[in-house]
Amino acid sequence: MSVTRASSRTYLRLSILSALGLLAVNTAMAATSENTSINDSNLPQVELDEIVVTATRTPTKTSNVIAQTRVINKEELQRYQGQTVLDVLKRQPGIAFKQNGGLGASSNFYMRGYDSKQVLVLIDGIRYSSVSAGGAALNLLPADQIDRIEVLYGASGSSIYGADAMGGVIQVFTKGSNIDRSSMSVTAGIGSNDHYVYGASAQLANTNGTTLSLSASHNETDGINATRPDPSNQNDPYNKDADGFESDSVSLAVNQRFGDTLLTGASILYSKSTTEYDDGIFEDVHADQENGAAQAYVDWQYMPDASVKIQYGHSVDKSESYAKYPNVFDGTQDQISLVGKNKLLAGEAVYGLEYLTQDLDSTAYSIDDRNVKSAFAGYVVANDRFDAQANLRYDDDSRYGDETTYNLGGAMHLSPNFRVGASYAKGFRAPVFNDLSPAYGGDLNLNPETSDNYEVFAQYDSTRHSTRLTGYRSDVDNLIAYSNFKAKNINSAKIEGISLTSDWEMNDYLFGGSYDYQKAEDSSGGSDDSNSLPYRPEHKGLVYVGYRLPSLDIRAEYQYVGDYYSRITNTDSQFVDNYGLLNISGNYKLTDNLSMTARLNNITNEDYITDIGYNTDGINYFTSLTYNWY
């Protein structure tokens, strides 16, 4: 069924009753019975100080990481059944987005003022992105195939992972990395716009050190009408029809431990999807996509305080469009890395070698392949008095030659719960193939982007509370931007901002939020000097309140996104107005084996856009049931 704003109030009542009715009825019952019968020590705890690996390439507590880091764990991901990784990330601090329609439609995201092309996305350590366009198709990755997401803000990732990480690193971890017992589950869900999801998963573990995880799902929706009518054109040629989306996804992970010193494994995440869109008067216009990444590794701890890991990975990004002007983009990346770790004195040294090849099978490009050879080294200190991180990386790009990046950072613990710190990072990014192709507005003479990035912060952590205030500045040279659909190097751009995040737990209640102030502008001195970079809102914030018991987890959130421009020229016709969205989501354990998940988005039926000319959905819901066998 399709949601129309004309019937929003009636539909609001029906949606609440149908999607969240059972959850609401049981909330009071659960609160009454469990508060009287369950000891506080048995209640689930919010892990505010989690272990992350993306920020340093070695396991480190978030309370010891220098750069701002965000973790979306599997408990939080349960609230996004039937949605994509982009739906998860666009509600995180410091991340803005735009989307040309509903589920599965083309999209882009921006982190700390950097375009998605300047943010490196990894799946289990393997690069996942479009070789042609540069950004990662997070709008095609299903959230229910994911175990965990780590977000590393800022350019420190450049000296750890190389080019494309000027704005940060997002690492997606597939299911199967932390299996402690065998289980199976099946899920079925339904939502607005004839949205249906069904899937199954199995996790197996034995006493011989073998674990196996297999998950598959199907996701389909009739969608919404992607394009907005042009009020000035009564003969608007674009189809006023719903643009659907359909996707089949599978993930597999297998690990084998040999004693206490050797661990081997492999994993794959693959998605095949079809997205409908509008292209003039032409009907049955759609794109078929294949996206995913696979990897295999051997991790050997050859000494008590030393280990080495070798990993090979392959990722694919293929899109074939059926429209007025059909296109085929078939990109692949192959990556092999060798990473060593040694504990030394008060810290740990991390070092390694990497080799990356990128290939694009398309007739539209005169340049369609490159390779990058890399070497890196780093040192991490993490204790209860002082934290420090230093990294140095050398990249040799077959198209652009060699580049050296580095970062230095430190933090002082002024008390057991309070610390302050600062860091500096050098960033680098080579143009992607679209940037170089004249057929897509590119220029073969584009120069690589470079950046200087500064960050200071103050952070307070306790067992039930974490608050961090971060200030940052980035000076970017040769920023690649598009004006009148032509790529050009802006001589310089400046990004300044403040990010505040705060998360609290009080008894069974969770609450908190985030606020981001950001000013991203052209500073080249040309005709667009001091203009805002496109799709970067100056203000963005989110507040939430939740209630959690062993069998119940419910949360309400309000997100505000300030206004911005859709083009660098910043004209009135390119102005996108601010908007606010109210959402509620919940998980309820009906029995020991059966659980229910429900989500109601845009409760106030806000009429908003994220890009000129494209619709967004009004009030919409999704609810699912999952049955588990243990």
Rosetta blueprint (number, residue, H / E / L):
1 M L
2 S L
3 V L
4 T L
5 R H
6 A H
7 S H
8 S H
9 R H
10 T H
11 Y H
12 L H
13 R H
14 L H
15 S H
16 I H
17 L H
18 S H
19 A H
20 L H
21 G H
22 L H
23 L H
24 A H
25 V H
26 N H
27 T H
28 A H
29 M H
30 A H
31 A H
32 T H
33 S H
34 E H
35 N H
36 T H
37 S H
38 I L
39 N L
40 D H
41 S H
42 N H
43 L L
44 P L
45 Q L
46 V L
47 E L
48 L L
49 D L
50 E L
51 I E
52 V E
53 V L
54 T L
55 A L
56 T L
57 R L
58 T L
59 P L
60 T E
61 K E
62 T H
63 S H
64 N H
65 V L
66 I L
67 A L
68 Q L
69 T E
70 R E
71 V E
72 I E
73 N L
74 K H
75 E H
76 E H
77 L H
78 Q H
79 R H
80 Y H
81 Q L
82 G L
83 Q L
84 T E
85 V H
86 L H
87 D H
88 V H
89 L H
90 K L
91 R L
92 Q L
93 P L
94 G L
95 I E
96 A E
97 F E
98 K E
99 Q E
100 N L
101 G L
102 G L
103 L L
104 G L
105 A L
106 S L
107 S E
108 N E
109 F E
110 Y E
111 M E
112 R L
113 G L
114 Y E
115 D E
116 S H
117 K H
118 Q H
119 V E
120 L E
121 V E
122 L E
123 I E
124 D L
125 G L
126 I E
127 R E
128 Y L
129 S L
130 S L
131 V L
132 S L
133 A L
134 G L
135 G L
136 A L
137 A L
138 L H
139 N H
140 L H
141 L L
142 P E
143 A H
144 D H
145 Q H
146 I E
147 D E
148 R E
149 I E
150 E E
151 V E
152 L E
153 Y E
154 G L
155 A H
156 S H
157 G H
158 S H
159 S H
160 I H
161 Y H
162 G L
163 A L
164 D L
165 A L
166 M L
167 G L
168 G E
169 V E
170 I E
171 Q E
172 V E
173 F E
174 T E
175 K L
176 G L
177 S L
178 N L
179 I L
180 D L
181 R L
182 S L
183 S E
184 M E
185 S E
186 V E
187 T E
188 A E
189 G E
190 I E
191 G E
192 S L
193 N L
194 D L
195 H E
196 Y E
197 V E
198 Y E
199 G E
200 A E
201 S E
202 A E
203 Q E
204 L E
205 A E
206 N L
207 T L
208 N L
209 G L
210 T E
211 T E
212 L E
213 S E
214 L E
215 S E
216 A E
217 S E
218 H E
219 N E
220 E E
221 T E
222 D E
223 G E
224 I E
225 N L
226 A L
227 T E
228 R L
229 P L
230 D L
231 P L
232 S L
233 N L
234 Q L
235 N L
236 D L
237 P L
238 Y L
239 N L
240 K L
241 D L
242 A L
243 D E
244 G E
245 F E
246 E E
247 S E
248 D E
249 S E
250 V E
251 S E
252 L E
253 A E
254 V E
255 N E
256 Q E
257 R E
258 F E
259 G L
260 D L
261 T L
262 L E
263 L E
264 T E
265 G E
266 A E
267 S E
268 I E
269 L E
270 Y E
271 S E
272 K E
273 S E
274 T E
275 T E
276 E E
277 Y L
278 D L
279 D E
280 G L
281 I L
282 F E
283 E L
284 D L
285 V L
286 H E
287 A E
288 D E
289 Q E
290 E E
291 N E
292 G E
293 A E
294 A E
295 Q E
296 A E
297 Y E
298 V E
299 D E
300 W E
301 Q E
302 Y E
303 M E
304 P L
305 D L
306 A E
307 S E
308 V E
309 K E
310 I E
311 Q E
312 Y E
313 G E
314 H E
315 S E
316 V E
317 D E
318 K E
319 S E
320 E E
321 S E
322 Y E
323 A L
324 K L
325 Y L
326 P L
327 N E
328 V E
329 F E
330 D E
331 G E
332 T E
333 Q E
334 D E
335 Q E
336 I E
337 S E
338 L E
339 V E
340 G E
341 K E
342 N E
343 K E
344 L E
345 L L
346 A L
347 G E
348 E E
349 A E
350 V E
351 Y E
352 G E
353 L E
354 E E
355 Y E
356 L E
357 T E
358 Q E
359 D E
360 L E
361 D E
362 S L
363 T L
364 A L
365 Y L
366 S L
367 I L
368 D L
369 D E
370 R E
371 N E
372 V E
373 K E
374 S E
375 A E
376 F E
377 A E
378 G E
379 Y E
380 V E
381 V E
382 A E
383 N L
384 D L
385 R L
386 F E
387 D E
388 A E
389 Q E
390 A E
391 N E
392 L E
393 R E
394 Y E
395 D E
396 D E
397 D E
398 S L
399 R L
400 Y L
401 G E
402 D E
403 E E
404 T E
405 T E
406 Y E
407 N E
408 L E
409 G E
410 G E
411 A E
412 M E
413 H E
414 L L
415 S L
416 P L
417 N L
418 F E
419 R E
420 V E
421 G E
422 A E
423 S E
424 Y E
425 A E
426 K E
427 G E
428 F E
429 R E
430 A L
431 P L
432 V L
433 F H
434 N H
435 D H
436 L H
437 S L
438 P H
439 A H
440 Y H
441 G L
442 G L
443 D L
444 L L
445 N L
446 L L
447 N L
448 P L
449 E E
450 T E
451 S E
452 D E
453 N E
454 Y E
455 E E
456 V E
457 F E
458 A E
459 Q E
460 Y E
461 D E
462 S E
463 T L
464 R L
465 H E
466 S E
467 T E
468 R E
469 L E
470 T E
471 G E
472 Y E
473 R E
474 S E
475 D E
476 V E
477 D E
478 N E
479 L E
480 I E
481 A E
482 Y E
483 S E
484 N L
485 F L
486 K E
487 A E
488 K E
489 N E
490 I E
491 N E
492 S E
493 A E
494 K E
495 I E
496 E E
497 G E
498 I E
499 S E
500 L E
501 T E
502 S E
503 D E
504 W E
505 E E
506 M E
507 N L
508 D L
509 Y E
510 L E
511 F E
512 G E
513 G E
514 S E
515 Y E
516 D E
517 Y E
518 Q E
519 K E
520 A E
521 E E
522 D E
523 S L
524 S L
525 G L
526 G L
527 S L
528 D L
529 D L
530 S L
531 N L
532 S E
533 L L
534 P L
535 Y L
536 R L
537 P L
538 E L
539 H E
540 K E
541 G E
542 L E
543 V E
544 Y E
545 V E
546 G E
547 Y E
548 R E
549 L E
550 P L
551 S L
552 L E
553 D E
554 I E
555 R E
556 A E
557 E E
558 Y E
559 Q E
560 Y E
561 V E
562 G L
563 D L
564 Y E
565 Y E
566 S L
567 R L
568 I L
569 T L
570 N L
571 T L
572 D H
573 S H
574 Q H
575 F E
576 V E
577 D L
578 N L
579 Y E
580 G E
581 L E
582 L E
583 N E
584 I E
585 S E
586 G E
587 N E
588 Y E
589 K E
590 L L
591 T L
592 D L
593 N L
594 L E
595 S E
596 M E
597 T E
598 A E
599 R E
600 L E
601 N E
602 N L
603 I L
604 T L
605 N L
606 E L
607 D L
608 Y L
609 I L
610 T L
611 D L
612 I L
613 G L
614 Y E
615 N L
616 T L
617 D L
618 G L
619 I L
620 N E
621 Y E
622 F E
623 T E
624 S E
625 L E
626 T E
627 Y E
628 N E
629 W E
630 Y L
